[in-house]
Amino acid sequence: MKKGERRKQELLEIAYKMFLSKGYENTSVDDIIAEAGIAKGTYYYYFPSKEQTLEEVIDLMLDKETERAKVILASDYPIEQKLVGVIASFRPDEAEMTIKDALHEQENLLMHEKIKNKLLDRLVPLVCEVAEQGVREGKFNCDNIPERVKMIIILSNEVFDSDNYTEADIKVFIDTIERMLYAKPGSMAFVEQLVRK
């Protein structure tokens, strides 16, 4: 890694830690600069704005989540658990929710859409691999897999993006996944316990 790339990576790690500890809204560019011990011009050389820093921090989070998903993908878990595990690996942990919550602020709505598209770009191919394996194993019986997977991910994000879902939402979500993949009824019931955790 070149020196400039290493410096940028260090700044992203500092911003990530500060967004976690102080929250995105409560962290200023000056805070990041002071913590990094750099000149303001150096910061702006790498990041034209704080919003750009946030986007790249989220890219960093997506990189880590992609690696987690690949570990699950390579596992010998039952196919249904593998499918849910790959999708769930892209959920921020509790500490990272402060960063994710920043995307819901009015001024970050465009970035929120951009990040959702980045998430789909990374997640759809991984989940497709699982779904295709499920078809080969006879656990799922469907075509148009990329389109079905995309709908499952979007539905998952919309339903579980906040804590406002109900028991009925969970049951309908599970039923919908099973129907979309033509999976055996009840084969995804374990999701209910995962969501409640």
C-alpha positions as CSV (number, residue, x, y, z in Angstrom):
1,M,0.0,0.0,0.0
2,K,1.4,3.4,-1.0
3,K,2.0,6.1,1.6
4,G,-0.9,8.2,0.5
5,E,-3.3,5.3,0.5
6,R,-2.0,4.3,4.0
7,R,-2.6,7.8,5.3
8,K,-6.1,7.9,3.8
9,Q,-6.8,4.5,5.5
10,E,-5.6,5.8,8.8
11,L,-7.9,8.8,8.5
12,L,-10.8,6.6,7.7
13,E,-10.1,4.4,10.8
14,I,-9.9,7.5,13.0
15,A,-13.1,8.9,11.6
16,Y,-14.8,5.4,12.0
17,K,-13.7,5.3,15.7
18,M,-14.9,8.8,16.3
19,F,-18.2,8.3,14.6
20,L,-18.7,5.2,16.9
21,S,-17.7,7.0,20.1
22,K,-19.2,10.5,19.5
23,G,-21.7,9.9,16.8
24,Y,-21.5,11.2,13.2
25,E,-23.4,14.4,14.0
26,N,-21.2,15.2,17.0
27,T,-17.9,14.7,15.2
28,S,-16.6,17.6,13.4
29,V,-13.9,17.7,10.7
30,D,-11.7,19.6,13.2
31,D,-12.1,16.7,15.7
32,I,-10.9,14.2,13.1
33,I,-8.0,16.6,12.1
34,A,-7.0,17.1,15.8
35,E,-7.1,13.3,16.5
36,A,-5.0,12.6,13.4
37,G,-2.6,15.4,14.1
38,I,-2.6,16.6,10.5
39,A,-3.2,20.0,8.7
40,K,-6.7,20.8,7.5
41,G,-5.4,20.9,3.9
42,T,-4.2,17.2,4.3
43,Y,-7.7,16.2,5.4
44,Y,-9.4,18.0,2.4
45,Y,-6.8,16.5,0.0
46,Y,-8.4,13.1,0.8
47,F,-12.0,14.0,1.6
48,P,-13.7,17.0,0.0
49,S,-16.4,16.9,2.8
50,K,-17.4,15.2,6.0
51,E,-20.2,13.5,4.0
52,Q,-17.6,12.0,1.7
53,T,-15.8,10.7,4.8
54,L,-19.0,9.1,6.0
55,E,-19.5,7.4,2.7
56,E,-16.0,6.0,2.7
57,V,-16.3,4.9,6.3
58,I,-19.5,3.0,5.3
59,D,-17.6,1.5,2.4
60,L,-15.1,0.3,5.0
61,M,-17.9,-1.3,6.9
62,L,-19.2,-2.9,3.8
63,D,-15.8,-4.4,3.1
64,K,-15.8,-6.0,6.6
65,E,-19.3,-7.3,6.1
66,T,-18.4,-8.7,2.7
67,E,-15.6,-10.7,4.3
68,R,-18.0,-12.0,7.0
69,A,-20.5,-13.0,4.3
70,K,-17.8,-14.9,2.3
71,V,-16.9,-16.9,5.4
72,I,-20.5,-18.0,5.8
73,L,-20.7,-18.7,2.1
74,A,-17.8,-21.1,2.3
75,S,-19.3,-22.8,5.4
76,D,-21.2,-26.1,5.4
77,Y,-24.2,-24.6,7.2
78,P,-27.6,-25.9,5.9
79,I,-28.6,-23.9,2.9
80,E,-31.5,-22.0,4.6
81,Q,-29.2,-20.9,7.4
82,K,-26.5,-19.9,4.9
83,L,-28.9,-17.7,3.0
84,V,-30.0,-15.9,6.1
85,G,-26.5,-15.7,7.5
86,V,-25.1,-14.1,4.4
87,I,-27.9,-11.4,4.4
88,A,-27.5,-10.9,8.2
89,S,-23.7,-10.5,7.9
90,F,-24.5,-7.1,6.2
91,R,-26.3,-5.8,9.3
92,P,-24.2,-3.3,11.3
93,D,-23.5,-4.4,14.8
94,E,-25.1,-2.4,17.7
95,A,-22.1,-0.1,18.0
96,E,-22.2,0.8,14.3
97,M,-25.8,1.7,14.4
98,T,-24.8,5.3,15.3
99,I,-23.1,5.5,11.9
100,K,-26.0,3.9,10.1
101,D,-28.5,6.2,11.8
102,A,-26.7,9.2,10.3
103,L,-27.9,8.0,6.9
104,H,-31.5,8.7,8.0
105,E,-30.9,12.4,8.5
106,Q,-32.6,14.6,6.0
107,E,-29.3,15.9,4.6
108,N,-28.0,12.4,4.0
109,L,-31.0,10.9,2.1
110,L,-29.2,10.9,-1.3
111,M,-26.2,9.2,0.3
112,H,-28.6,6.7,1.9
113,E,-29.9,5.7,-1.6
114,K,-26.3,5.5,-2.9
115,I,-25.3,3.2,0.0
116,K,-28.4,1.0,-0.5
117,N,-27.3,0.5,-4.1
118,K,-23.8,-0.3,-3.0
119,L,-25.2,-2.8,-0.6
120,L,-27.2,-4.5,-3.3
121,D,-24.2,-4.5,-5.6
122,R,-22.2,-6.5,-3.0
123,L,-24.9,-8.6,-1.5
124,V,-27.0,-9.8,-4.5
125,P,-24.2,-11.9,-6.1
126,L,-23.3,-13.5,-2.8
127,V,-26.9,-14.4,-1.9
128,C,-27.4,-15.6,-5.6
129,E,-24.6,-18.1,-5.0
130,V,-26.5,-19.5,-2.0
131,A,-29.9,-19.6,-3.8
132,E,-28.3,-21.3,-6.8
133,Q,-26.8,-23.9,-4.5
134,G,-30.2,-24.3,-2.9
135,V,-31.7,-25.0,-6.3
136,R,-29.0,-27.6,-7.1
137,E,-29.7,-29.3,-3.8
138,G,-33.4,-29.3,-4.3
139,K,-34.1,-27.0,-1.3
140,F,-35.4,-24.2,-3.6
141,N,-37.2,-24.5,-6.9
142,C,-37.1,-21.1,-8.6
143,D,-35.8,-19.2,-11.6
144,N,-35.0,-15.5,-12.0
145,I,-32.8,-15.9,-9.0
146,P,-31.1,-12.4,-9.1
147,E,-34.4,-10.7,-9.2
148,R,-35.9,-12.8,-6.4
149,V,-32.8,-12.3,-4.3
150,K,-32.9,-8.5,-4.8
151,M,-36.5,-8.4,-3.7
152,I,-35.7,-10.5,-0.6
153,I,-32.9,-8.1,0.3
154,I,-35.0,-5.0,-0.2
155,L,-37.8,-6.5,1.7
156,S,-35.5,-7.5,4.5
157,N,-34.0,-4.0,4.7
158,E,-37.4,-2.3,4.7
159,V,-38.9,-4.5,7.3
160,F,-36.0,-4.8,9.7
161,D,-34.3,-1.4,9.2
162,S,-36.0,-0.1,12.3
163,D,-37.4,-1.7,15.4
164,N,-41.0,-1.0,14.4
165,Y,-41.8,-4.4,13.0
166,T,-44.4,-6.6,14.6
167,E,-44.8,-10.4,15.1
168,A,-47.1,-10.4,12.1
169,D,-44.4,-8.7,10.0
170,I,-41.9,-11.4,10.9
171,K,-44.3,-14.2,10.0
172,V,-45.3,-12.6,6.7
173,F,-41.6,-12.0,5.9
174,I,-40.8,-15.7,6.5
175,D,-43.7,-16.8,4.5
176,T,-42.8,-14.5,1.6
177,I,-39.2,-15.7,1.5
178,E,-40.3,-19.4,1.4
179,R,-42.8,-18.6,-1.4
180,M,-40.4,-16.5,-3.4
181,L,-37.8,-19.3,-3.4
182,Y,-40.4,-22.2,-3.5
183,A,-38.8,-23.5,-0.3
184,K,-40.5,-26.1,1.8
185,P,-43.1,-24.4,4.1
186,G,-41.6,-23.9,7.5
187,S,-38.0,-24.4,6.4
188,M,-37.3,-20.7,7.2
189,A,-39.2,-20.6,10.5
190,F,-35.9,-20.4,12.4
191,V,-35.7,-16.7,11.2
192,E,-38.3,-15.8,13.8
193,Q,-35.9,-16.6,16.6
194,L,-33.0,-14.8,15.0
195,V,-35.0,-11.6,14.5
196,R,-36.2,-11.6,18.1
197,K,-32.6,-11.6,19.5
